[in-house]
Amino acid sequence: MGIDLTKEHQPIYAALDKILLRLNELENRSVPEWCTLAVAAKLKGLSYETLREHPEWQPNPTEARLVNGKRRWHRDVILSWLYKSDEEME
């Protein structure tokens, strides 16, 4: 007994496949232990300048730490931020 992939459900399965591929890609990237805003922007596929201008889109500011004089976020914070959709970031 297999899964019936009706035409109605095919777009849903295709979207889920894309999401799973993206999640695997994010998990397999080498994310440094501490990330600057520039590194975070690159990982998320955003412009650093745009991210700087919109603090509400940045990773949780209360989670930022000063490491070697620069504001940085731990890998765990960055990974959870990467999974947020645009709607969740606003």
ChimeraX attribute file (.defattr): number of C-alpha atoms within 10 A of each C-alpha:
attribute: neighborCount
match mode: 1-to-1
recipient: residues
	/A:1	3
	/A:2	4
	/A:3	5
	/A:4	8
	/A:5	11
	/A:6	8
	/A:7	8
	/A:8	8
	/A:9	10
	/A:10	12
	/A:11	12
	/A:12	12
	/A:13	12
	/A:14	11
	/A:15	11
	/A:16	12
	/A:17	12
	/A:18	12
	/A:19	12
	/A:20	12
	/A:21	12
	/A:22	13
	/A:23	13
	/A:24	11
	/A:25	11
	/A:26	16
	/A:27	11
	/A:28	9
	/A:29	9
	/A:30	10
	/A:31	17
	/A:32	13
	/A:33	11
	/A:34	19
	/A:35	21
	/A:36	18
	/A:37	20
	/A:38	15
	/A:39	17
	/A:40	26
	/A:41	22
	/A:42	11
	/A:43	17
	/A:44	15
	/A:45	10
	/A:46	13
	/A:47	12
	/A:48	14
	/A:49	11
	/A:50	12
	/A:51	17
	/A:52	14
	/A:53	10
	/A:54	10
	/A:55	11
	/A:56	12
	/A:57	17
	/A:58	18
	/A:59	23
	/A:60	14
	/A:61	12
	/A:62	7
	/A:63	12
	/A:64	18
	/A:65	15
	/A:66	11
	/A:67	12
	/A:68	7
	/A:69	7
	/A:70	12
	/A:71	15
	/A:72	23
	/A:73	24
	/A:74	16
	/A:75	16
	/A:76	12
	/A:77	15
	/A:78	27
	/A:79	17
	/A:80	11
	/A:81	18
	/A:82	17
	/A:83	13
	/A:84	13
	/A:85	9
	/A:86	8
	/A:87	6
	/A:88	9
	/A:89	11
	/A:90	9
